[in-house]
Amino acid sequence: MNIRIAGIVAQSIVDGPGLRLVVFTQGCPHNCPGCHSPQTHDFDGGQEMPTETILDMLEKNPLLKGITFSGGEPLARVSELLPLAQGARERGKDIICFTGYTFEQLLEMMVDNLPLAQLLGMIDLLVDGPYEQEQRDLTLPFRGSRNQRLLDLSASLARRAAVHWEAS
């Protein structure tokens, strides 16, 4: 399967804990004012890349702790991300996802969307909420504005309420 991406960062320490492979998906419906990646908004932009190519990159670097889905809006490409998430899990990697949706919105969206529920079930850390320029804060780890949360997604899904992530 192919996935439409805006780009990849082979090694990042700012997109989640540990050394990470970051996949920037192409396409975003949010268009947040002040977004640092406005070139990712066009759903027809970017390029197609085979999932296996990305998984090979993940496998070839033993120092990578996991993979981060960023964008654009990764959750606008659920069917494309599912095989990538499954492959990352099979390789023992953790998964982080940045989204402009809130956890509460995602709970509503996944009711009638089994692929979304499956994908969310594989994500360890969710950075949720739109970027809000008025709440910009460069001191926050892994996010750009104070309204965005770092959520332990498996605990949040189990409780059906946002559970904040604690660094270990």
N, C-alpha and C positions, 0 to 999 in steps of 0.2 A: 504494500500500500504506500501511497505517496502522501506527504503532508505539505501544505503551502506555508512556507516560512519567510520571515523577513531576514533572518540570519541566525547564526550560531556563535556562541562564545565557547571555545574549547575548554577554558579554565577560568573560573571566576570564584572570588572569595567574598563578593558583595551581594550575591543573589541567593543567599541562604547560608546556613552553617556548613563549614567544610569546603573543600574544593569541589566545584560543580561544573557540569556541562549545562549550558543554558540554551534553550531553544526558544527563539522569539517567533511566535506564530504571526501570520499575516492576517489582518482584518480585525477591526474593533468597532462596535456599535456605540461606545460610550463618548468618544471625542471629548475627553476631559480637558478643559482649558489648562494650559501649561504642561501638558503631557510631554515627557522627555523623549517619546518615540512617535511623533505624529506621522512619520513615514510608514508606520505599520497599520494605519487605519483603513486604507483601501483594501477591500477584500480581494480585489483582482491583482494587487501588486505582489511583490516578492517573487519567489520561485518555488517550484515543486521539488521536493527532495524525497527519495525513498526512505521509509522508516528504517530499513536494514542498514543504510549508510550511517544514520544517526546512532543506531545501536552498536555498530562497529566502532564508532568513535568512543562510545561509552565503555565498551569492553577493552579497547586497546590501552586505555589509561588506568592502571590499577590504583592510582592515587585519588581518583574521583570517588567522592562519598555518594554522589547521587546526581539526579537530573532536575533542573528547574524549568518549568513551563512559564514563559512570560509572553509579552506581546507588544502590541495587539491585545486581543482578548482570547486567551487559550481556550476558554470554555465555549467559544463560538466554533470550535473545531473538535468537538468531542469524538466523533467517529474516527477522525484521523489520529487523535492522541491516544485512544484506547490501546491500539497495538503497541505503540511506543511505551506507554505506561506498563503494559503487561511484560514487554521485553525487558524493561528496566528492573522490574520486580524479579523476574526470572534470573537476572544477573546479580541479585542481592543489593540493588541500589535503592536509596530512598527517593521520594518525589516531593517536590515543592511546587506549588502553583500560585501565581499572582493572578488575581481577578478583580475586575471593576465591580462585580456583583458582591453583595453582602451575603454572608452565610445564610441569613434569614430568607433572602431572595432565592438562593440556591435550594433551600429546603422545599420551597414552593415549586420551583422549576423541576425538581427531580421526581415529583409525584407521578407525572405521566411521561417520564423520560428515563427508561431503564439504562441506556448507555451512559447518561450523565451520572446516575446513581452508581453504576459500576466504576466509572472513572473516579468519582469522589471517594469511593471506598478504597482506592489505591493510593490516595494522596496523604502524605504524612503531615505536612505543614501547609496551611492555606493563608495567604496574605490577601485579605478581603477588603472590598470597598474601593470606590473610585478615588483617584487622586484629586484632592481639593487644594487648589493653589493657596487659598486663604489660610489653610492649616499646614502649610509646608514647614517641615522640621528636618533639617539635615543631620540632627543628632540621633535620630531613630535608627535602630538596626533594621536593615532589609526593606525599608519602606520610605515613602517620601512625605506623607502627610499624617497628622495625628489621628485622623478618623480611621485610618487603616489599621487592621488588627492582625496579629500573628496568632493563628488558631491551631490547636492540636485537632486535626480534622477527625481522626477516628474517635476521640473522646467526645467531640462536638456532635458527631453523627449519632453516637450511642445515646447521648443525653438529649439530643434534639435541641440543644442550646449551645451557644458559643462558649468554648472552653479555651482560655488563653494558653498559648504555648509557653513552656518554661524551658530555657536553654539548659542542656545537661552538661 
